[in-house]
Amino acid sequence: MKRLIAGCYFGRLFNSKIHLVALNKKLLMNGRDEAVCLYKAYHLLHDNTNLPVECITLMSKDIDEATFRYAEQINADLVFINSDKEPLCSETMN
């Protein structure tokens, strides 16, 4: 959640588009579907900010590598990667 908030601040500061990336059909350590967290994060940003937001799911087993490849394709200047250690989708977002 902290990275999502930080991304919003940077997005506002630099008038940027936020890209949310998840892996297809990946289950988080707590058993939740990562796509559900992506959906919730999208709606949180869309409903509470005026930042443009884009979501994408990628086929890969490694979020770091997949995100890096995607960031290269879109020429991203800044990337935040959410790890399984700090879930983007916490119980407070339910």
Protein Blocks (a to p, Z undefined) as FASTA:
>chain_A
ZZmmmmmmmmmmnopaddddddehiacfkopafklmmmmmmmmmmmmmcbdcdddddddf
bfklmmmmmmmmnopabdcdddfklcfbdfklZZ
